[in-house]
Amino acid sequence: MDANFPEKLQFLFTPSRYKVAFGGRGAAKSWAFGRALLLQGCQKKLRIICARETQKSISDSVHQLLEEQIRELGLDGFYEVQKISIIGKNGTEFIFTGLKHNVDNLKSIEACDICWVEEAQSVSKSSWETLIPTIRKDNSEIWVSFNPDLETDETYRKFVVNPPPNSIVRRVNFRDNPWFPEVLKLEMEHLRETDPAAYEHVWEGSCITVVEGAVYANELAELDRSNRITKVPYDPAHPVNTYWDLGFGDATAIWFAQIVGFEYRLIDYHEDSRKSLAEYLKVLQSKGYMYHSDYLPHDAQSKQLGSGKSIEELMRAAGRRVEIVPRLSIADGINAARTIFPVCWFDGEKCSDGLSALRHYRYGIVQTLGAPTREPLHDNASHGSDSFRYFALGCKRPPSLEWRKEPTGPLYYQEESQGWMQ
């Protein structure tokens, strides 16, 4: 078959455990990855997983991109494009999935030959830690394509700053695309003239120091300068509080914090979705911390249709000590978070995903009552950031009062099916 292919991306046909392409817009990374996979799937039977951090529907995936490439390559007679998969006549199979909060599905793909992670700049540390050991078939490969955002993002650190053994890593940009369209060239040149910094990020693939509209830009910059993201071990002499953002059909995020003297120590973070209350309590139990209180938002007091009880009541019945944080506006909560940042220390390893959420938490223009306003966006970064707001509101109580009660030891609970967050 005579198939055009960018020279700098021909490494995709060289065997390697990791194949990584990163850079700016217009480099034809996704186009080349899709074409290479389709061509290799013709040569032999392959099980190929096309993944991204979040996939709510098949329209979020590269399914359509592959369908277009099949037509361009004249492979309509070889590949059958189905609604949620693509099947080759030799048994090659393309499967599409999201990584975040999808552990059960990921465990079922361990027999795959190639896993392509697209738009990988947003993939979290926990997702990589689940995915990589899952792709363990002999000679299996992990392909990674992305446009970088922050230098602190897990994907950039893992594959560009400290690439693993048996990796091929290439930076590719619009100059490496022999078919770079004229319409994009005009956009690129305009941005280079009007906003050189944005041009470097969008077209050259350079990292940015802060996302546009970042809510906690100044606070996080000072956190980095003062080296307060480090190793923060659990201190058994002090109890742990948890601070929850509850997800009903969405992600639930939990920060784990200790108050030691005048310091707030964020020692751990957990985020997941579509799990029952019992499953989240199992996670808390498994960490072996000595807990004091669980801080919940005000909606934890709402009665659930399934059980007729509130989350607050269910947690108290499970033996947890529960506090409800004050019901304040998002703006007031953000201001409270800003006031405590100077005395916060974060464990860089265990709080990696939570810190990523704080770095990517940003303002955007949203429609409120029919009028545009500047408010924090509700996206993948908002869950960890919301639970951090609740931490700021809950921990403002004077420590001398907070710890006057005798702290509890490890808490046990009765296994119950509550149907919460299914």
C-alpha positions in Angstrom: 0.0 0.0 0.0 1.3 3.5 -0.9 0.5 5.5 2.2 1.9 9.0 2.9 3.5 9.4 6.3 5.4 12.2 8.1 9.1 11.3 8.2 9.6 12.3 11.9 6.7 10.1 13.0 7.9 6.9 11.2 9.3 5.7 14.5 5.8 4.4 15.1 6.7 1.4 13.0 9.8 0.6 15.1 9.2 -1.8 18.0 9.4 -0.1 21.4 7.6 -0.4 24.7 6.8 3.4 24.7 6.3 5.6 21.7 5.7 9.2 22.6 5.1 12.2 20.4 4.5 15.6 21.9 4.5 19.2 20.6 2.3 21.9 19.2 -0.8 22.1 17.1 -0.7 21.1 13.4 1.9 18.4 13.7 -0.5 15.7 12.5 0.2 13.6 15.6 -3.2 12.1 15.9 -3.5 11.6 12.2 -0.2 9.7 12.0 -0.9 7.6 15.1 -4.3 6.6 13.7 -2.9 5.8 10.3 0.0 3.8 11.7 -2.3 1.7 13.9 -4.6 1.0 10.9 -1.7 -0.1 8.7 -0.2 -2.4 11.4 -3.7 -3.8 12.1 -3.8 -4.9 8.5 -0.5 -6.7 8.7 -1.4 -8.9 11.7 -4.2 -9.4 14.2 -3.9 -6.8 16.9 -6.0 -5.8 19.9 -5.7 -2.0 20.1 -7.0 0.1 22.9 -7.6 3.8 22.1 -7.8 5.6 25.4 -8.0 9.1 26.9 -8.4 10.3 30.4 -12.1 10.9 30.2 -14.5 9.4 27.7 -18.2 10.0 28.4 -19.3 8.8 25.0 -17.8 7.4 21.8 -17.9 10.9 20.3 -15.1 11.9 22.8 -12.8 9.2 21.3 -10.7 8.9 18.1 -13.4 6.7 16.6 -14.3 9.2 13.9 -10.7 10.0 13.2 -10.0 6.4 12.5 -13.1 6.0 10.4 -12.0 8.9 8.2 -8.5 7.4 7.9 -10.0 4.1 6.8 -11.8 5.8 3.9 -8.7 7.8 2.9 -6.5 4.7 2.9 -9.1 2.7 0.9 -9.5 0.2 3.7 -13.3 0.2 3.7 -13.3 -3.4 2.6 -11.0 -4.6 5.4 -12.3 -2.7 8.4 -15.9 -2.8 9.6 -16.7 0.4 11.5 -19.2 -0.5 14.2 -20.9 1.9 16.7 -18.4 1.5 19.5 -15.6 -0.5 17.9 -13.8 -1.1 14.7 -13.1 -4.7 13.5 -10.7 -5.9 10.9 -11.2 -9.0 8.7 -8.1 -10.7 10.3 -9.5 -10.2 13.8 -7.8 -6.9 14.6 -10.0 -5.0 17.0 -10.1 -1.3 18.1 -11.6 -0.6 21.5 -12.3 2.8 22.9 -12.3 3.7 26.6 -11.7 6.3 29.3 -9.0 5.9 31.9 -10.2 8.0 34.9 -12.2 6.1 37.5 -12.4 3.1 35.1 -10.4 0.5 36.9 -12.8 -2.4 36.3 -12.8 -1.8 32.5 -9.0 -1.4 32.4 -8.4 -4.7 34.0 -10.3 -6.4 31.2 -7.9 -5.1 28.5 -4.7 -6.7 29.8 -4.5 -8.8 26.6 -4.1 -5.8 24.3 -1.2 -5.4 22.0 -1.1 -1.6 21.7 -2.7 1.0 23.9 -2.8 4.5 22.3 -3.4 7.3 24.9 -4.5 10.4 23.1 -4.6 13.9 24.5 -2.4 12.5 27.2 -1.5 15.8 28.8 -4.5 15.5 31.1 -3.9 11.9 32.2 -3.5 11.7 36.0 -0.8 9.9 38.0 -3.4 7.4 39.3 -4.5 6.6 35.8 -1.0 5.9 34.6 -0.4 3.8 37.7 -3.4 1.7 36.8 -2.9 1.5 33.1 0.8 0.7 32.7 0.9 -2.5 34.7 -2.3 -3.6 33.0 -0.7 -3.5 29.5 1.5 -6.5 30.2 1.2 -8.8 27.2 4.6 -9.8 25.8 5.8 -7.2 23.3 2.9 -4.9 24.1 3.3 -1.2 23.5 2.0 2.0 24.9 1.7 4.9 22.4 1.3 8.5 23.9 0.4 11.6 22.0 -0.2 15.1 23.5 0.2 18.8 23.4 2.0 19.8 26.7 0.4 22.1 29.3 2.3 22.4 32.6 5.8 21.1 33.3 4.3 19.7 36.5 1.7 17.6 34.7 2.3 13.9 35.3 2.5 12.9 31.6 5.1 15.5 30.8 7.2 14.5 33.8 6.9 10.8 33.1 7.6 10.7 29.4 9.6 13.9 28.6 11.5 14.8 31.7 12.2 11.3 32.9 11.2 8.9 30.1 11.2 5.2 31.0 13.5 2.6 29.5 12.7 1.3 26.0 11.1 4.6 25.0 11.2 6.6 21.7 10.3 10.2 22.5 9.9 12.8 19.7 9.0 16.4 19.8 7.0 17.2 16.6 5.6 20.5 15.4 3.9 22.0 12.3 7.3 22.2 10.5 7.4 18.4 10.6 4.0 18.1 8.8 4.5 18.2 5.0 0.8 18.6 4.6 0.4 21.6 7.0 -2.7 23.4 5.6 -2.6 27.0 4.5 -5.6 27.9 6.7 -3.7 26.8 9.9 -0.6 28.6 8.6 -2.4 31.9 8.6 -3.7 31.3 12.1 -0.3 30.4 13.3 1.4 33.5 11.8 -1.3 35.7 13.2 -0.9 34.4 16.8 2.9 34.7 16.5 2.5 38.4 15.7 -0.1 39.2 18.2 0.7 37.0 21.2 4.2 35.5 21.1 3.8 33.7 24.4 0.6 32.0 23.4 2.2 31.1 20.0 5.0 29.3 21.8 2.5 27.1 23.7 0.0 26.5 21.0 2.3 26.0 17.9 5.7 25.2 19.3 4.5 22.9 22.1 6.3 24.8 24.9 5.0 24.3 28.4 3.2 27.1 30.2 3.9 28.1 33.7 0.2 28.5 34.6 -3.0 27.7 32.8 -5.0 30.7 31.6 -7.4 32.0 34.2 -5.9 29.8 36.9 -7.7 30.4 40.2 -4.8 29.7 42.5 -1.9 30.9 40.2 -0.2 33.1 42.8 -0.7 30.7 45.7 0.7 27.7 43.8 3.6 29.7 42.6 4.5 30.7 46.1 4.0 27.0 47.2 6.6 26.0 44.6 9.0 28.8 45.5 8.9 27.8 49.2 9.3 24.1 48.5 6.2 23.1 50.4 5.4 20.3 48.0 7.7 17.6 49.3 7.5 14.4 51.3 5.0 14.9 54.1 4.7 11.7 56.2 1.7 10.7 58.3 2.3 11.6 61.9 0.6 9.0 64.2 0.6 11.4 67.0 -2.0 13.6 65.3 -5.4 12.5 63.9 -6.4 12.9 60.3 -9.4 14.8 59.1 -10.9 14.1 55.7 -12.6 16.7 53.5 -15.1 15.5 50.9 -16.6 16.8 47.7 -19.5 14.4 47.0 -20.2 13.2 43.5 -23.7 12.1 42.7 -23.1 10.4 39.3 -19.9 12.4 39.2 -16.4 12.3 40.8 -16.0 12.3 44.6 -12.8 13.8 45.8 -11.3 13.5 49.3 -8.3 15.4 50.9 -6.6 13.9 54.0 -5.1 16.5 56.3 -3.4 16.8 59.7 -3.1 19.9 61.8 0.3 20.0 63.5 1.1 23.1 65.4 0.4 26.0 63.0 0.8 23.9 59.9 -1.9 22.2 57.7 -0.4 19.0 56.3 -2.1 17.6 53.3 -0.8 14.0 53.4 -3.1 12.2 50.9 -5.8 12.5 48.3 -8.3 10.2 46.7 -10.7 10.6 43.8 -13.0 8.2 42.2 -16.5 8.0 40.7 -19.6 5.8 40.6 -18.7 4.0 43.8 -20.9 3.3 46.8 -20.3 4.9 50.2 -19.1 1.6 51.6 -16.4 1.5 48.9 -15.1 5.0 49.8 -15.1 4.0 53.5 -13.1 1.0 52.6 -10.5 3.2 51.0 -10.2 5.3 54.2 -9.9 2.1 56.3 -7.2 0.7 54.1 -4.9 3.6 54.7 -4.4 2.8 58.3 -4.7 6.4 59.5 -6.1 7.4 62.9 -9.1 9.6 62.0 -10.9 12.4 63.9 -13.6 13.9 61.7 -15.0 13.7 58.1 -16.0 17.1 56.8 -18.8 17.1 54.3 -20.6 19.8 52.2 -24.1 20.8 53.1 -25.7 18.6 50.5 -24.7 15.6 52.6 -27.7 16.4 54.7 -30.1 15.7 51.9 -32.2 12.5 52.1 -31.4 9.9 49.5 -34.2 8.3 47.6 -32.8 4.8 47.9 -32.3 4.6 51.7 -34.4 7.6 52.9 -31.3 8.7 54.9 -28.7 11.4 54.2 -25.0 10.7 53.6 -24.4 12.4 56.9 -26.6 9.9 58.7 -25.2 6.9 56.8 -21.6 7.9 57.8 -22.6 8.4 61.4 -24.2 5.0 61.4 -21.0 3.6 60.0 -19.1 4.9 63.1 -17.7 8.1 61.5 -17.5 11.4 63.3 -19.1 13.9 60.8 -18.9 17.7 60.5 -20.8 19.8 57.9 -18.8 22.7 56.5 -20.4 26.2 56.5 -22.5 26.9 53.4 -20.8 29.8 51.7 -20.5 31.0 48.2 -17.8 29.6 45.9 -16.1 33.0 45.9 -16.0 33.0 49.7 -14.6 29.4 49.7 -11.9 30.4 47.3 -10.9 33.3 49.5 -10.8 31.0 52.5 -8.5 28.6 50.5 -6.2 31.5 49.6 -5.8 32.5 53.3 -4.6 29.0 54.3 -2.2 28.3 51.4 0.7 29.9 53.2 0.6 27.4 56.0 -0.1 24.3 53.9 2.4 21.5 53.1 1.6 18.9 50.5 2.9 15.4 50.0 4.0 15.6 46.4 3.6 11.9 45.7 0.3 11.0 47.4 -1.3 14.4 46.6 -0.2 14.5 43.0 -3.6 14.3 41.4 -5.1 16.7 43.9 -2.4 19.3 43.2 -2.9 18.8 39.5 -6.6 19.7 40.0 -5.6 22.8 41.9 -3.2 23.8 39.1 -5.8 23.3 36.4 -8.7 24.9 38.3 -9.5 28.0 36.2 -12.0 30.7 35.6 -14.1 30.8 32.5 -16.9 32.7 31.0 -20.2 30.9 31.8 -23.8 31.7 31.3 -25.6 32.5 34.6 -29.2 33.5 34.4 -28.7 34.3 30.7 -25.8 36.6 31.3 -22.1 35.8 30.9 -20.1 35.8 34.2 -16.6 34.9 35.1 -16.8 31.8 37.3 -14.7 28.7 37.9 -15.3 26.0 35.3 -16.9 22.7 36.2 -14.5 20.2 34.7 -12.1 17.4 35.7 -10.2 19.9 38.0 -13.2 21.1 39.9 -13.8 18.1 42.1 -10.4 18.2 43.9 -10.6 22.0 44.0 -14.1 21.9 45.5 -13.0 19.5 48.2 -10.0 21.8 48.9 -12.4 24.6 49.4 -14.3 22.6 52.0 -10.9 21.8 53.6 -10.3 25.6 53.9 -13.7 26.2 55.4 -13.6 23.2 57.8 -10.1 23.7 59.1 -10.6 27.3 60.1 -12.0 26.2 63.5 -9.3 26.8 66.2 -7.1 23.7 66.6 -7.4 23.9 70.4 -11.1 23.3 70.1 -10.8 20.9 67.2 -8.6 18.4 69.0 -10.1 18.7 72.5 -12.2 15.6 71.9 -10.4 12.3 72.2 -9.6 11.2 68.7 -10.9 7.9 67.5 -8.7 5.0 66.4 -9.2 3.1 63.1 -12.9 3.1 62.4 -14.9 0.1 61.3 -18.2 0.1 59.7 -21.0 -2.3 58.8 -21.2 -3.4 55.2 -24.4 -2.0 53.7 -25.5 -1.5 50.1 -26.7 2.1 50.1 -26.9 2.6 46.3 -25.0 5.9 46.7 -23.3 7.4 43.7 -24.0 4.5 41.4 
